[in-house]
Amino acid sequence: MTRRGALAARRFWTGGILTEIPVDLNGLFRSLGIRVYLHGSGGVDAACSRLAGRVTLSLNAQMPPPRRRFTAAHELGHLVLGHAPVLPGRPRLAWQEREADDFASELLMPAWALRRDSALLLPPGQRELVLARRFRVSRQAMGLRLARLGCLPSPKTEPPPDRSVEALFP
Ligand SMILES: [Zn+2]
């Protein structure tokens, strides 16, 4: 599996361009000179265009905010990684999509921050939700990320369900 996407995103953290969780995407896009706006329902989730040397990113307003954030980070990944623009209606190459996903994951949910925060004592079963809110990503994206980083407890070490209530009030 390629690590190029993650490495490119890590440079935003090690270079001090990003410093805080959750990532301030508005500030990041502003500092990079990328215009971002929302388009109405229907059509594609995201479209990137270059007009007079200025990059514009258009995002579907119907997407829930966490998904919109991930999609914006994914599109930034395509730009940063130098993936050539595609013609409308033509799919991107699968490896480019994977790289852009890796970039977005590391940008919004950096491994160092997740390893630190997933070590906190969070109630079992709530960790994904708590961390998803903290990093402002979807619960699904957080679940995948935690599993990939090996931060999820294995089923064997998960404590048994609490039966105390049933024991007290049979
Ligand atoms: Zn893509």
Residues whose N, C-alpha, C, O or C-beta is under 5 A from the ligand:
A	BS01	ZN	E97 A100
